[in-house]
């Protein structure tokens, strides 16, 4: 019903910034709550940030709060993750996700749609 494609990952030095984008196709994102997750090798997929369908509410993992900003533009079927002050610990594959929950969802299971992931590598 919806396809998600992440972009914007890459290699940056610690302290640098990246903006990840998630482009949706198939249908508008206006009715979906969305989130960003990340997964490092050998680790569980972890919550990064989430945003309600309206963009009125956001939530962040403690590890990224104050450094990352999630946003969405439903008219463009896009979601973004602005990542500032990047740390080596942020290195992971980042995934965007969409689900039908109206509120904030901070675990992976309820999200029905996932992108392919984009690699973010932060060097020290």
Phi and psi restraints in degrees (range 20) as a CNS / XPLOR table:
assign (resid 1 and name C) (resid 2 and name N)
       (resid 2 and name CA) (resid 2 and name C) 1.0 -144.7 20.0 2
assign (resid 2 and name N) (resid 2 and name CA)
       (resid 2 and name C) (resid 3 and name N) 1.0 140.5 20.0 2
assign (resid 2 and name C) (resid 3 and name N)
       (resid 3 and name CA) (resid 3 and name C) 1.0 -116.8 20.0 2
assign (resid 3 and name N) (resid 3 and name CA)
       (resid 3 and name C) (resid 4 and name N) 1.0 139.0 20.0 2
assign (resid 3 and name C) (resid 4 and name N)
       (resid 4 and name CA) (resid 4 and name C) 1.0 -122.6 20.0 2
assign (resid 4 and name N) (resid 4 and name CA)
       (resid 4 and name C) (resid 5 and name N) 1.0 135.9 20.0 2
assign (resid 4 and name C) (resid 5 and name N)
       (resid 5 and name CA) (resid 5 and name C) 1.0 -133.0 20.0 2
assign (resid 5 and name N) (resid 5 and name CA)
       (resid 5 and name C) (resid 6 and name N) 1.0 120.6 20.0 2
assign (resid 5 and name C) (resid 6 and name N)
       (resid 6 and name CA) (resid 6 and name C) 1.0 -88.7 20.0 2
assign (resid 6 and name N) (resid 6 and name CA)
       (resid 6 and name C) (resid 7 and name N) 1.0 153.1 20.0 2
assign (resid 6 and name C) (resid 7 and name N)
       (resid 7 and name CA) (resid 7 and name C) 1.0 -154.0 20.0 2
assign (resid 7 and name N) (resid 7 and name CA)
       (resid 7 and name C) (resid 8 and name N) 1.0 167.3 20.0 2
assign (resid 7 and name C) (resid 8 and name N)
       (resid 8 and name CA) (resid 8 and name C) 1.0 104.3 20.0 2
assign (resid 8 and name N) (resid 8 and name CA)
       (resid 8 and name C) (resid 9 and name N) 1.0 -5.0 20.0 2
assign (resid 8 and name C) (resid 9 and name N)
       (resid 9 and name CA) (resid 9 and name C) 1.0 -71.2 20.0 2
assign (resid 9 and name N) (resid 9 and name CA)
       (resid 9 and name C) (resid 10 and name N) 1.0 169.0 20.0 2
assign (resid 9 and name C) (resid 10 and name N)
       (resid 10 and name CA) (resid 10 and name C) 1.0 167.4 20.0 2
assign (resid 10 and name N) (resid 10 and name CA)
       (resid 10 and name C) (resid 11 and name N) 1.0 -166.7 20.0 2
assign (resid 10 and name C) (resid 11 and name N)
       (resid 11 and name CA) (resid 11 and name C) 1.0 -105.3 20.0 2
assign (resid 11 and name N) (resid 11 and name CA)
       (resid 11 and name C) (resid 12 and name N) 1.0 124.7 20.0 2
assign (resid 11 and name C) (resid 12 and name N)
       (resid 12 and name CA) (resid 12 and name C) 1.0 -136.3 20.0 2
assign (resid 12 and name N) (resid 12 and name CA)
       (resid 12 and name C) (resid 13 and name N) 1.0 158.1 20.0 2
assign (resid 12 and name C) (resid 13 and name N)
       (resid 13 and name CA) (resid 13 and name C) 1.0 -81.1 20.0 2
assign (resid 13 and name N) (resid 13 and name CA)
       (resid 13 and name C) (resid 14 and name N) 1.0 153.9 20.0 2
assign (resid 13 and name C) (resid 14 and name N)
       (resid 14 and name CA) (resid 14 and name C) 1.0 -53.4 20.0 2
assign (resid 14 and name N) (resid 14 and name CA)
       (resid 14 and name C) (resid 15 and name N) 1.0 137.2 20.0 2
assign (resid 14 and name C) (resid 15 and name N)
       (resid 15 and name CA) (resid 15 and name C) 1.0 92.4 20.0 2
assign (resid 15 and name N) (resid 15 and name CA)
       (resid 15 and name C) (resid 16 and name N) 1.0 -11.1 20.0 2
assign (resid 15 and name C) (resid 16 and name N)
       (resid 16 and name CA) (resid 16 and name C) 1.0 -82.7 20.0 2
assign (resid 16 and name N) (resid 16 and name CA)
       (resid 16 and name C) (resid 17 and name N) 1.0 -176.3 20.0 2
assign (resid 16 and name C) (resid 17 and name N)
       (resid 17 and name CA) (resid 17 and name C) 1.0 -132.3 20.0 2
assign (resid 17 and name N) (resid 17 and name CA)
       (resid 17 and name C) (resid 18 and name N) 1.0 151.3 20.0 2
assign (resid 17 and name C) (resid 18 and name N)
       (resid 18 and name CA) (resid 18 and name C) 1.0 -142.3 20.0 2
assign (resid 18 and name N) (resid 18 and name CA)
       (resid 18 and name C) (resid 19 and name N) 1.0 151.3 20.0 2
assign (resid 18 and name C) (resid 19 and name N)
       (resid 19 and name CA) (resid 19 and name C) 1.0 -120.2 20.0 2
assign (resid 19 and name N) (resid 19 and name CA)
       (resid 19 and name C) (resid 20 and name N) 1.0 117.8 20.0 2
assign (resid 19 and name C) (resid 20 and name N)
       (resid 20 and name CA) (resid 20 and name C) 1.0 -90.2 20.0 2
assign (resid 20 and name N) (resid 20 and name CA)
       (resid 20 and name C) (resid 21 and name N) 1.0 143.1 20.0 2
assign (resid 20 and name C) (resid 21 and name N)
       (resid 21 and name CA) (resid 21 and name C) 1.0 -121.7 20.0 2
assign (resid 21 and name N) (resid 21 and name CA)
       (resid 21 and name C) (resid 22 and name N) 1.0 148.0 20.0 2
assign (resid 21 and name C) (resid 22 and name N)
       (resid 22 and name CA) (resid 22 and name C) 1.0 -128.6 20.0 2
assign (resid 22 and name N) (resid 22 and name CA)
       (resid 22 and name C) (resid 23 and name N) 1.0 114.0 20.0 2
assign (resid 22 and name C) (resid 23 and name N)
       (resid 23 and name CA) (resid 23 and name C) 1.0 -101.7 20.0 2
assign (resid 23 and name N) (resid 23 and name CA)
       (resid 23 and name C) (resid 24 and name N) 1.0 132.9 20.0 2
assign (resid 23 and name C) (resid 24 and name N)
       (resid 24 and name CA) (resid 24 and name C) 1.0 -107.6 20.0 2
assign (resid 24 and name N) (resid 24 and name CA)
       (resid 24 and name C) (resid 25 and name N) 1.0 146.5 20.0 2
assign (resid 24 and name C) (resid 25 and name N)
       (resid 25 and name CA) (resid 25 and name C) 1.0 -138.6 20.0 2
assign (resid 25 and name N) (resid 25 and name CA)
       (resid 25 and name C) (resid 26 and name N) 1.0 163.5 20.0 2
assign (resid 25 and name C) (resid 26 and name N)
       (resid 26 and name CA) (resid 26 and name C) 1.0 102.5 20.0 2
assign (resid 26 and name N) (resid 26 and name CA)
       (resid 26 and name C) (resid 27 and name N) 1.0 -42.2 20.0 2
assign (resid 26 and name C) (resid 27 and name N)
       (resid 27 and name CA) (resid 27 and name C) 1.0 -165.9 20.0 2
assign (resid 27 and name N) (resid 27 and name CA)
       (resid 27 and name C) (resid 28 and name N) 1.0 165.2 20.0 2
assign (resid 27 and name C) (resid 28 and name N)
       (resid 28 and name CA) (resid 28 and name C) 1.0 -65.9 20.0 2
assign (resid 28 and name N) (resid 28 and name CA)
       (resid 28 and name C) (resid 29 and name N) 1.0 150.9 20.0 2
assign (resid 28 and name C) (resid 29 and name N)
       (resid 29 and name CA) (resid 29 and name C) 1.0 -89.2 20.0 2
assign (resid 29 and name N) (resid 29 and name CA)
       (resid 29 and name C) (resid 30 and name N) 1.0 4.1 20.0 2
assign (resid 29 and name C) (resid 30 and name N)
       (resid 30 and name CA) (resid 30 and name C) 1.0 -61.4 20.0 2
assign (resid 30 and name N) (resid 30 and name CA)
       (resid 30 and name C) (resid 31 and name N) 1.0 -24.5 20.0 2
assign (resid 30 and name C) (resid 31 and name N)
       (resid 31 and name CA) (resid 31 and name C) 1.0 -100.4 20.0 2
assign (resid 31 and name N) (resid 31 and name CA)
       (resid 31 and name C) (resid 32 and name N) 1.0 5.1 20.0 2
assign (resid 31 and name C) (resid 32 and name N)
       (resid 32 and name CA) (resid 32 and name C) 1.0 -109.4 20.0 2
assign (resid 32 and name N) (resid 32 and name CA)
       (resid 32 and name C) (resid 33 and name N) 1.0 136.4 20.0 2
assign (resid 32 and name C) (resid 33 and name N)
       (resid 33 and name CA) (resid 33 and name C) 1.0 -78.1 20.0 2
assign (resid 33 and name N) (resid 33 and name CA)
       (resid 33 and name C) (resid 34 and name N) 1.0 149.6 20.0 2
assign (resid 33 and name C) (resid 34 and name N)
       (resid 34 and name CA) (resid 34 and name C) 1.0 -136.4 20.0 2
assign (resid 34 and name N) (resid 34 and name CA)
       (resid 34 and name C) (resid 35 and name N) 1.0 158.8 20.0 2
assign (resid 34 and name C) (resid 35 and name N)
       (resid 35 and name CA) (resid 35 and name C) 1.0 -154.3 20.0 2
assign (resid 35 and name N) (resid 35 and name CA)
       (resid 35 and name C) (resid 36 and name N) 1.0 167.3 20.0 2
assign (resid 35 and name C) (resid 36 and name N)
       (resid 36 and name CA) (resid 36 and name C) 1.0 -117.5 20.0 2
assign (resid 36 and name N) (resid 36 and name CA)
       (resid 36 and name C) (resid 37 and name N) 1.0 135.6 20.0 2
assign (resid 36 and name C) (resid 37 and name N)
       (resid 37 and name CA) (resid 37 and name C) 1.0 -128.5 20.0 2
assign (resid 37 and name N) (resid 37 and name CA)
       (resid 37 and name C) (resid 38 and name N) 1.0 162.7 20.0 2
assign (resid 37 and name C) (resid 38 and name N)
       (resid 38 and name CA) (resid 38 and name C) 1.0 -141.7 20.0 2
assign (resid 38 and name N) (resid 38 and name CA)
       (resid 38 and name C) (resid 39 and name N) 1.0 155.5 20.0 2
assign (resid 38 and name C) (resid 39 and name N)
       (resid 39 and name CA) (resid 39 and name C) 1.0 -144.9 20.0 2
assign (resid 39 and name N) (resid 39 and name CA)
       (resid 39 and name C) (resid 40 and name N) 1.0 121.9 20.0 2
assign (resid 39 and name C) (resid 40 and name N)
       (resid 40 and name CA) (resid 40 and name C) 1.0 -95.8 20.0 2
assign (resid 40 and name N) (resid 40 and name CA)
       (resid 40 and name C) (resid 41 and name N) 1.0 155.9 20.0 2
assign (resid 40 and name C) (resid 41 and name N)
       (resid 41 and name CA) (resid 41 and name C) 1.0 -54.8 20.0 2
assign (resid 41 and name N) (resid 41 and name CA)
       (resid 41 and name C) (resid 42 and name N) 1.0 131.5 20.0 2
assign (resid 41 and name C) (resid 42 and name N)
       (resid 42 and name CA) (resid 42 and name C) 1.0 78.6 20.0 2
assign (resid 42 and name N) (resid 42 and name CA)
       (resid 42 and name C) (resid 43 and name N) 1.0 2.5 20.0 2
assign (resid 42 and name C) (resid 43 and name N)
       (resid 43 and name CA) (resid 43 and name C) 1.0 -117.5 20.0 2
assign (resid 43 and name N) (resid 43 and name CA)
       (resid 43 and name C) (resid 44 and name N) 1.0 159.9 20.0 2
assign (resid 43 and name C) (resid 44 and name N)
       (resid 44 and name CA) (resid 44 and name C) 1.0 -71.2 20.0 2
assign (resid 44 and name N) (resid 44 and name CA)
       (resid 44 and name C) (resid 45 and name N) 1.0 151.9 20.0 2
assign (resid 44 and name C) (resid 45 and name N)
       (resid 45 and name CA) (resid 45 and name C) 1.0 -66.6 20.0 2
assign (resid 45 and name N) (resid 45 and name CA)
       (resid 45 and name C) (resid 46 and name N) 1.0 129.0 20.0 2
assign (resid 45 and name C) (resid 46 and name N)
       (resid 46 and name CA) (resid 46 and name C) 1.0 -120.1 20.0 2
assign (resid 46 and name N) (resid 46 and name CA)
       (resid 46 and name C) (resid 47 and name N) 1.0 149.9 20.0 2
assign (resid 46 and name C) (resid 47 and name N)
       (resid 47 and name CA) (resid 47 and name C) 1.0 -68.5 20.0 2
assign (resid 47 and name N) (resid 47 and name CA)
       (resid 47 and name C) (resid 48 and name N) 1.0 139.6 20.0 2
assign (resid 47 and name C) (resid 48 and name N)
       (resid 48 and name CA) (resid 48 and name C) 1.0 -115.9 20.0 2
assign (resid 48 and name N) (resid 48 and name CA)
       (resid 48 and name C) (resid 49 and name N) 1.0 -55.5 20.0 2
assign (resid 48 and name C) (resid 49 and name N)
       (resid 49 and name CA) (resid 49 and name C) 1.0 -160.5 20.0 2
assign (resid 49 and name N) (resid 49 and name CA)
       (resid 49 and name C) (resid 50 and name N) 1.0 154.9 20.0 2
assign (resid 49 and name C) (resid 50 and name N)
       (resid 50 and name CA) (resid 50 and name C) 1.0 -144.2 20.0 2
assign (resid 50 and name N) (resid 50 and name CA)
       (resid 50 and name C) (resid 51 and name N) 1.0 158.0 20.0 2
assign (resid 50 and name C) (resid 51 and name N)
       (resid 51 and name CA) (resid 51 and name C) 1.0 -146.9 20.0 2
assign (resid 51 and name N) (resid 51 and name CA)
       (resid 51 and name C) (resid 52 and name N) 1.0 140.2 20.0 2
assign (resid 51 and name C) (resid 52 and name N)
       (resid 52 and name CA) (resid 52 and name C) 1.0 -72.9 20.0 2
assign (resid 52 and name N) (resid 52 and name CA)
       (resid 52 and name C) (resid 53 and name N) 1.0 169.0 20.0 2
assign (resid 52 and name C) (resid 53 and name N)
       (resid 53 and name CA) (resid 53 and name C) 1.0 -59.0 20.0 2
assign (resid 53 and name N) (resid 53 and name CA)
       (resid 53 and name C) (resid 54 and name N) 1.0 -32.6 20.0 2
assign (resid 53 and name C) (resid 54 and name N)
       (resid 54 and name CA) (resid 54 and name C) 1.0 -87.3 20.0 2
assign (resid 54 and name N) (resid 54 and name CA)
       (resid 54 and name C) (resid 55 and name N) 1.0 -12.4 20.0 2
assign (resid 54 and name C) (resid 55 and name N)
       (resid 55 and name CA) (resid 55 and name C) 1.0 80.1 20.0 2
assign (resid 55 and name N) (resid 55 and name CA)
       (resid 55 and name C) (resid 56 and name N) 1.0 4.8 20.0 2
assign (resid 55 and name C) (resid 56 and name N)
       (resid 56 and name CA) (resid 56 and name C) 1.0 -77.3 20.0 2
assign (resid 56 and name N) (resid 56 and name CA)
       (resid 56 and name C) (resid 57 and name N) 1.0 -19.8 20.0 2
assign (resid 56 and name C) (resid 57 and name N)
       (resid 57 and name CA) (resid 57 and name C) 1.0 -133.5 20.0 2
assign (resid 57 and name N) (resid 57 and name CA)
       (resid 57 and name C) (resid 58 and name N) 1.0 141.4 20.0 2
assign (resid 57 and name C) (resid 58 and name N)
       (resid 58 and name CA) (resid 58 and name C) 1.0 -134.5 20.0 2
assign (resid 58 and name N) (resid 58 and name CA)
       (resid 58 and name C) (resid 59 and name N) 1.0 160.2 20.0 2
assign (resid 58 and name C) (resid 59 and name N)
       (resid 59 and name CA) (resid 59 and name C) 1.0 -145.4 20.0 2
assign (resid 59 and name N) (resid 59 and name CA)
       (resid 59 and name C) (resid 60 and name N) 1.0 146.1 20.0 2
assign (resid 59 and name C) (resid 60 and name N)
       (resid 60 and name CA) (resid 60 and name C) 1.0 -134.0 20.0 2
assign (resid 60 and name N) (resid 60 and name CA)
       (resid 60 and name C) (resid 61 and name N) 1.0 146.3 20.0 2
assign (resid 60 and name C) (resid 61 and name N)
       (resid 61 and name CA) (resid 61 and name C) 1.0 -65.0 20.0 2
assign (resid 61 and name N) (resid 61 and name CA)
       (resid 61 and name C) (resid 62 and name N) 1.0 147.1 20.0 2
assign (resid 61 and name C) (resid 62 and name N)
       (resid 62 and name CA) (resid 62 and name C) 1.0 -57.1 20.0 2
assign (resid 62 and name N) (resid 62 and name CA)
       (resid 62 and name C) (resid 63 and name N) 1.0 -32.1 20.0 2
assign (resid 62 and name C) (resid 63 and name N)
       (resid 63 and name CA) (resid 63 and name C) 1.0 -68.6 20.0 2
assign (resid 63 and name N) (resid 63 and name CA)
       (resid 63 and name C) (resid 64 and name N) 1.0 -19.8 20.0 2
assign (resid 63 and name C) (resid 64 and name N)
       (resid 64 and name CA) (resid 64 and name C) 1.0 -118.7 20.0 2
assign (resid 64 and name N) (resid 64 and name CA)
       (resid 64 and name C) (resid 65 and name N) 1.0 -7.2 20.0 2
assign (resid 64 and name C) (resid 65 and name N)
       (resid 65 and name CA) (resid 65 and name C) 1.0 -59.9 20.0 2
assign (resid 65 and name N) (resid 65 and name CA)
       (resid 65 and name C) (resid 66 and name N) 1.0 133.1 20.0 2
assign (resid 65 and name C) (resid 66 and name N)
       (resid 66 and name CA) (resid 66 and name C) 1.0 90.6 20.0 2
assign (resid 66 and name N) (resid 66 and name CA)
       (resid 66 and name C) (resid 67 and name N) 1.0 -15.4 20.0 2
assign (resid 66 and name C) (resid 67 and name N)
       (resid 67 and name CA) (resid 67 and name C) 1.0 -112.6 20.0 2
assign (resid 67 and name N) (resid 67 and name CA)
       (resid 67 and name C) (resid 68 and name N) 1.0 -33.9 20.0 2
assign (resid 67 and name C) (resid 68 and name N)
       (resid 68 and name CA) (resid 68 and name C) 1.0 -107.8 20.0 2
assign (resid 68 and name N) (resid 68 and name CA)
       (resid 68 and name C) (resid 69 and name N) 1.0 148.9 20.0 2
assign (resid 68 and name C) (resid 69 and name N)
       (resid 69 and name CA) (resid 69 and name C) 1.0 -134.3 20.0 2
assign (resid 69 and name N) (resid 69 and name CA)
       (resid 69 and name C) (resid 70 and name N) 1.0 124.1 20.0 2
assign (resid 69 and name C) (resid 70 and name N)
       (resid 70 and name CA) (resid 70 and name C) 1.0 -97.6 20.0 2
assign (resid 70 and name N) (resid 70 and name CA)
       (resid 70 and name C) (resid 71 and name N) 1.0 141.9 20.0 2
assign (resid 70 and name C) (resid 71 and name N)
       (resid 71 and name CA) (resid 71 and name C) 1.0 -151.3 20.0 2
assign (resid 71 and name N) (resid 71 and name CA)
       (resid 71 and name C) (resid 72 and name N) 1.0 166.7 20.0 2
assign (resid 71 and name C) (resid 72 and name N)
       (resid 72 and name CA) (resid 72 and name C) 1.0 -147.8 20.0 2
assign (resid 72 and name N) (resid 72 and name CA)
       (resid 72 and name C) (resid 73 and name N) 1.0 154.7 20.0 2
assign (resid 72 and name C) (resid 73 and name N)
       (resid 73 and name CA) (resid 73 and name C) 1.0 -131.9 20.0 2
assign (resid 73 and name N) (resid 73 and name CA)
       (resid 73 and name C) (resid 74 and name N) 1.0 95.6 20.0 2
assign (resid 73 and name C) (resid 74 and name N)
       (resid 74 and name CA) (resid 74 and name C) 1.0 -64.8 20.0 2
assign (resid 74 and name N) (resid 74 and name CA)
       (resid 74 and name C) (resid 75 and name N) 1.0 -32.6 20.0 2
assign (resid 74 and name C) (resid 75 and name N)
       (resid 75 and name CA) (resid 75 and name C) 1.0 -62.7 20.0 2
assign (resid 75 and name N) (resid 75 and name CA)
       (resid 75 and name C) (resid 76 and name N) 1.0 -29.3 20.0 2
assign (resid 75 and name C) (resid 76 and name N)
       (resid 76 and name CA) (resid 76 and name C) 1.0 -100.9 20.0 2
assign (resid 76 and name N) (resid 76 and name CA)
       (resid 76 and name C) (resid 77 and name N) 1.0 0.9 20.0 2
assign (resid 76 and name C) (resid 77 and name N)
       (resid 77 and name CA) (resid 77 and name C) 1.0 53.7 20.0 2
assign (resid 77 and name N) (resid 77 and name CA)
       (resid 77 and name C) (resid 78 and name N) 1.0 48.0 20.0 2
assign (resid 77 and name C) (resid 78 and name N)
       (resid 78 and name CA) (resid 78 and name C) 1.0 -131.0 20.0 2
assign (resid 78 and name N) (resid 78 and name CA)
       (resid 78 and name C) (resid 79 and name N) 1.0 148.0 20.0 2
assign (resid 78 and name C) (resid 79 and name N)
       (resid 79 and name CA) (resid 79 and name C) 1.0 -131.6 20.0 2
assign (resid 79 and name N) (resid 79 and name CA)
       (resid 79 and name C) (resid 80 and name N) 1.0 149.4 20.0 2
assign (resid 79 and name C) (resid 80 and name N)
       (resid 80 and name CA) (resid 80 and name C) 1.0 -133.0 20.0 2
assign (resid 80 and name N) (resid 80 and name CA)
       (resid 80 and name C) (resid 81 and name N) 1.0 154.9 20.0 2
assign (resid 80 and name C) (resid 81 and name N)
       (resid 81 and name CA) (resid 81 and name C) 1.0 -134.6 20.0 2
assign (resid 81 and name N) (resid 81 and name CA)
       (resid 81 and name C) (resid 82 and name N) 1.0 105.8 20.0 2
assign (resid 81 and name C) (resid 82 and name N)
       (resid 82 and name CA) (resid 82 and name C) 1.0 -85.1 20.0 2
assign (resid 82 and name N) (resid 82 and name CA)
       (resid 82 and name C) (resid 83 and name N) 1.0 121.7 20.0 2
assign (resid 82 and name C) (resid 83 and name N)
       (resid 83 and name CA) (resid 83 and name C) 1.0 -117.0 20.0 2
assign (resid 83 and name N) (resid 83 and name CA)
       (resid 83 and name C) (resid 84 and name N) 1.0 115.1 20.0 2
assign (resid 83 and name C) (resid 84 and name N)
       (resid 84 and name CA) (resid 84 and name C) 1.0 -115.4 20.0 2
assign (resid 84 and name N) (resid 84 and name CA)
       (resid 84 and name C) (resid 85 and name N) 1.0 162.6 20.0 2
assign (resid 84 and name C) (resid 85 and name N)
       (resid 85 and name CA) (resid 85 and name C) 1.0 50.0 20.0 2
assign (resid 85 and name N) (resid 85 and name CA)
       (resid 85 and name C) (resid 86 and name N) 1.0 49.0 20.0 2
assign (resid 85 and name C) (resid 86 and name N)
       (resid 86 and name CA) (resid 86 and name C) 1.0 -65.1 20.0 2
assign (resid 86 and name N) (resid 86 and name CA)
       (resid 86 and name C) (resid 87 and name N) 1.0 144.8 20.0 2
assign (resid 86 and name C) (resid 87 and name N)
       (resid 87 and name CA) (resid 87 and name C) 1.0 -119.5 20.0 2
assign (resid 87 and name N) (resid 87 and name CA)
       (resid 87 and name C) (resid 88 and name N) 1.0 155.6 20.0 2
assign (resid 87 and name C) (resid 88 and name N)
       (resid 88 and name CA) (resid 88 and name C) 1.0 -54.9 20.0 2
assign (resid 88 and name N) (resid 88 and name CA)
       (resid 88 and name C) (resid 89 and name N) 1.0 -30.2 20.0 2
assign (resid 88 and name C) (resid 89 and name N)
       (resid 89 and name CA) (resid 89 and name C) 1.0 -66.4 20.0 2
assign (resid 89 and name N) (resid 89 and name CA)
       (resid 89 and name C) (resid 90 and name N) 1.0 -14.6 20.0 2
assign (resid 89 and name C) (resid 90 and name N)
       (resid 90 and name CA) (resid 90 and name C) 1.0 -81.0 20.0 2
assign (resid 90 and name N) (resid 90 and name CA)
       (resid 90 and name C) (resid 91 and name N) 1.0 -6.8 20.0 2
assign (resid 90 and name C) (resid 91 and name N)
       (resid 91 and name CA) (resid 91 and name C) 1.0 -61.8 20.0 2
assign (resid 91 and name N) (resid 91 and name CA)
       (resid 91 and name C) (resid 92 and name N) 1.0 123.7 20.0 2
assign (resid 91 and name C) (resid 92 and name N)
       (resid 92 and name CA) (resid 92 and name C) 1.0 -178.8 20.0 2
assign (resid 92 and name N) (resid 92 and name CA)
       (resid 92 and name C) (resid 93 and name N) 1.0 171.0 20.0 2
assign (resid 92 and name C) (resid 93 and name N)
       (resid 93 and name CA) (resid 93 and name C) 1.0 -87.3 20.0 2
assign (resid 93 and name N) (resid 93 and name CA)
       (resid 93 and name C) (resid 94 and name N) 1.0 127.5 20.0 2
assign (resid 93 and name C) (resid 94 and name N)
       (resid 94 and name CA) (resid 94 and name C) 1.0 -103.3 20.0 2
assign (resid 94 and name N) (resid 94 and name CA)
       (resid 94 and name C) (resid 95 and name N) 1.0 132.7 20.0 2
assign (resid 94 and name C) (resid 95 and name N)
       (resid 95 and name CA) (resid 95 and name C) 1.0 -120.9 20.0 2
assign (resid 95 and name N) (resid 95 and name CA)
       (resid 95 and name C) (resid 96 and name N) 1.0 138.7 20.0 2
assign (resid 95 and name C) (resid 96 and name N)
       (resid 96 and name CA) (resid 96 and name C) 1.0 -97.1 20.0 2
assign (resid 96 and name N) (resid 96 and name CA)
       (resid 96 and name C) (resid 97 and name N) 1.0 152.0 20.0 2
assign (resid 96 and name C) (resid 97 and name N)
       (resid 97 and name CA) (resid 97 and name C) 1.0 -144.0 20.0 2
assign (resid 97 and name N) (resid 97 and name CA)
       (resid 97 and name C) (resid 98 and name N) 1.0 153.1 20.0 2
assign (resid 97 and name C) (resid 98 and name N)
       (resid 98 and name CA) (resid 98 and name C) 1.0 -136.2 20.0 2
assign (resid 98 and name N) (resid 98 and name CA)
       (resid 98 and name C) (resid 99 and name N) 1.0 144.3 20.0 2
assign (resid 98 and name C) (resid 99 and name N)
       (resid 99 and name CA) (resid 99 and name C) 1.0 -148.2 20.0 2
assign (resid 99 and name N) (resid 99 and name CA)
       (resid 99 and name C) (resid 100 and name N) 1.0 172.2 20.0 2
assign (resid 99 and name C) (resid 100 and name N)
       (resid 100 and name CA) (resid 100 and name C) 1.0 -90.7 20.0 2
assign (resid 100 and name N) (resid 100 and name CA)
       (resid 100 and name C) (resid 101 and name N) 1.0 -5.9 20.0 2
assign (resid 100 and name C) (resid 101 and name N)
       (resid 101 and name CA) (resid 101 and name C) 1.0 -63.8 20.0 2
assign (resid 101 and name N) (resid 101 and name CA)
       (resid 101 and name C) (resid 102 and name N) 1.0 135.7 20.0 2
assign (resid 101 and name C) (resid 102 and name N)
       (resid 102 and name CA) (resid 102 and name C) 1.0 -77.9 20.0 2
assign (resid 102 and name N) (resid 102 and name CA)
       (resid 102 and name C) (resid 103 and name N) 1.0 -31.8 20.0 2
assign (resid 102 and name C) (resid 103 and name N)
       (resid 103 and name CA) (resid 103 and name C) 1.0 -91.0 20.0 2
assign (resid 103 and name N) (resid 103 and name CA)
       (resid 103 and name C) (resid 104 and name N) 1.0 -172.0 20.0 2
assign (resid 103 and name C) (resid 104 and name N)
       (resid 104 and name CA) (resid 104 and name C) 1.0 -75.9 20.0 2
assign (resid 104 and name N) (resid 104 and name CA)
       (resid 104 and name C) (resid 105 and name N) 1.0 133.5 20.0 2
assign (resid 104 and name C) (resid 105 and name N)
       (resid 105 and name CA) (resid 105 and name C) 1.0 -124.5 20.0 2
assign (resid 105 and name N) (resid 105 and name CA)
       (resid 105 and name C) (resid 106 and name N) 1.0 123.9 20.0 2
assign (resid 105 and name C) (resid 106 and name N)
       (resid 106 and name CA) (resid 106 and name C) 1.0 -114.5 20.0 2
assign (resid 106 and name N) (resid 106 and name CA)
       (resid 106 and name C) (resid 107 and name N) 1.0 13.2 20.0 2
assign (resid 106 and name C) (resid 107 and name N)
       (resid 107 and name CA) (resid 107 and name C) 1.0 -122.6 20.0 2
assign (resid 107 and name N) (resid 107 and name CA)
       (resid 107 and name C) (resid 108 and name N) 1.0 156.3 20.0 2
assign (resid 107 and name C) (resid 108 and name N)
       (resid 108 and name CA) (resid 108 and name C) 1.0 -75.0 20.0 2
assign (resid 108 and name N) (resid 108 and name CA)
       (resid 108 and name C) (resid 109 and name N) 1.0 -35.9 20.0 2
assign (resid 108 and name C) (resid 109 and name N)
       (resid 109 and name CA) (resid 109 and name C) 1.0 -54.7 20.0 2
assign (resid 109 and name N) (resid 109 and name CA)
       (resid 109 and name C) (resid 110 and name N) 1.0 -42.1 20.0 2
assign (resid 109 and name C) (resid 110 and name N)
       (resid 110 and name CA) (resid 110 and name C) 1.0 -70.4 20.0 2
assign (resid 110 and name N) (resid 110 and name CA)
       (resid 110 and name C) (resid 111 and name N) 1.0 -16.0 20.0 2
assign (resid 110 and name C) (resid 111 and name N)
       (resid 111 and name CA) (resid 111 and name C) 1.0 -76.2 20.0 2
assign (resid 111 and name N) (resid 111 and name CA)
       (resid 111 and name C) (resid 112 and name N) 1.0 125.9 20.0 2
assign (resid 111 and name C) (resid 112 and name N)
       (resid 112 and name CA) (resid 112 and name C) 1.0 -89.9 20.0 2
assign (resid 112 and name N) (resid 112 and name CA)
       (resid 112 and name C) (resid 113 and name N) 1.0 -24.4 20.0 2
assign (resid 112 and name C) (resid 113 and name N)
       (resid 113 and name CA) (resid 113 and name C) 1.0 -125.0 20.0 2
assign (resid 113 and name N) (resid 113 and name CA)
       (resid 113 and name C) (resid 114 and name N) 1.0 136.2 20.0 2
assign (resid 113 and name C) (resid 114 and name N)
       (resid 114 and name CA) (resid 114 and name C) 1.0 -135.6 20.0 2
assign (resid 114 and name N) (resid 114 and name CA)
       (resid 114 and name C) (resid 115 and name N) 1.0 145.8 20.0 2
assign (resid 114 and name C) (resid 115 and name N)
       (resid 115 and name CA) (resid 115 and name C) 1.0 -82.0 20.0 2
assign (resid 115 and name N) (resid 115 and name CA)
       (resid 115 and name C) (resid 116 and name N) 1.0 179.8 20.0 2
assign (resid 115 and name C) (resid 116 and name N)
       (resid 116 and name CA) (resid 116 and name C) 1.0 -83.7 20.0 2
assign (resid 116 and name N) (resid 116 and name CA)
       (resid 116 and name C) (resid 117 and name N) 1.0 -14.2 20.0 2
assign (resid 116 and name C) (resid 117 and name N)
       (resid 117 and name CA) (resid 117 and name C) 1.0 95.8 20.0 2
assign (resid 117 and name N) (resid 117 and name CA)
       (resid 117 and name C) (resid 118 and name N) 1.0 149.5 20.0 2
assign (resid 117 and name C) (resid 118 and name N)
       (resid 118 and name CA) (resid 118 and name C) 1.0 -134.4 20.0 2
assign (resid 118 and name N) (resid 118 and name CA)
       (resid 118 and name C) (resid 119 and name N) 1.0 134.8 20.0 2
assign (resid 118 and name C) (resid 119 and name N)
       (resid 119 and name CA) (resid 119 and name C) 1.0 -80.3 20.0 2
assign (resid 119 and name N) (resid 119 and name CA)
       (resid 119 and name C) (resid 120 and name N) 1.0 130.5 20.0 2
assign (resid 119 and name C) (resid 120 and name N)
       (resid 120 and name CA) (resid 120 and name C) 1.0 -118.3 20.0 2
assign (resid 120 and name N) (resid 120 and name CA)
       (resid 120 and name C) (resid 121 and name N) 1.0 122.9 20.0 2
assign (resid 120 and name C) (resid 121 and name N)
       (resid 121 and name CA) (resid 121 and name C) 1.0 -124.9 20.0 2
assign (resid 121 and name N) (resid 121 and name CA)
       (resid 121 and name C) (resid 122 and name N) 1.0 125.1 20.0 2
assign (resid 121 and name C) (resid 122 and name N)
       (resid 122 and name CA) (resid 122 and name C) 1.0 -115.0 20.0 2
assign (resid 122 and name N) (resid 122 and name CA)
       (resid 122 and name C) (resid 123 and name N) 1.0 117.3 20.0 2
assign (resid 122 and name C) (resid 123 and name N)
       (resid 123 and name CA) (resid 123 and name C) 1.0 -91.5 20.0 2
assign (resid 123 and name N) (resid 123 and name CA)
       (resid 123 and name C) (resid 124 and name N) 1.0 152.2 20.0 2
